[in-house]
């Protein structure tokens, strides 16, 4: 089975050079997505009518026990002629 779904991830806003951000290729989009764990970073609101409630500040992603700021899954079939 061909693995046409490329999982990429990085530690800062801009991708690194060349293949630096490539993680691995997978047989399906869902298989690639299953490798990503979403980590919510929240804070507790201390003032106003929502005091005591949690607010989502940002998300990070864990892949292969490493944290990343972003990820993307690319279907390589969109880029090659089969």
N, C-alpha and C positions, 0 to 999 in steps of 0.2 A: 504494500500500500504506500502510495506517495504521501509525503508530508509537506503540504503546501501552505501551512499556516505558521507564520514566523512570529514568535513572541519577542518583543523588544521592551526594554525597560531602562530607565536612567535615574541618576541621582540629582540632576539639576534640570532646569527648564529646557536647555538646548541639548540635543543628542551629541554624543561624543563622535570622534572621527571614525570613518570606515565602519567596521563591523563591531565596534566597541560595545554597543548596546544590545547586540543580539544575544538572546538567551538560548533558544532552541526552536526546532520546527516540530509541528504536530500534525496529525492526520485530519483534525477537524478544529473549527473555531472553538467549540465547546471544550474539547480536550485542552487546548491552550489556555482558555479562560479558567479551567479548573485548577491550574497551577498557581493562580493569583489569589492571594488572601487580601481582603480590604481591611485596613485598620482605620477606624474612626478616631480622630483626635477632637475631644470635646472640652468645653469649659463650663463651669457653673455660673449662671447669670447672678450678679450680686445686687442689682438695683432694678427698680421699676416693677411693672405688673407681672413680669416673668421671672422674678427673683426666685432662686432655688432650682429653676429648670436648667437642663443641659442644652447647650448650643453647639452644633457641629462647627468646628473651626476649619478643618481640612481633613483630607484623607491621604494616607500613604498606602503602599502596597508591598506585600511580602511575597517573594518568589525564591524558592530554594534557600530558605532561611536568611535571606538578605532583604533589607528594606530599600524601597525605591520611591521616588517622588511621582513618577508617571510610568505608564505602560501602554503599549499598543500592540494589537494583533493585526498582521497584514496578510491578506490572502494573496500569495505569490502568483496564483493563476491569473490575477488581474494584470500582471506585469509580463507574463511570458506567453508565447504562442504554443499551444499544445498540439 
